Amino acid sequence: MESGPAIFAGTAFALFGAGLLLWTGVRVRHGAPVAHGVAPGAAAVLATAFGVAFLALGVWCFGRF
């Protein structure tokens, strides 16, 4: 019964992290800006770091149930 919220949170975090990594990769590959008004390298690194962090948080949530 208590694993339901962990599964939901893990799925949400993992999908968001994977989506952010995919979106960032496509934007960088096409040479499009990742974030407007920010240096391209810094935006790509920061978005990748957050994508990995959210993906890791999702995996951690899955390990909790």
Secondary structure, 3 states (H helix, E strand, C coil): CCHHHHHHHHHHHHHHHHHHHHHHHHHHHHCCCCCCCCCHHHHHHHHHHHHHHHHHHHHHHHHCC
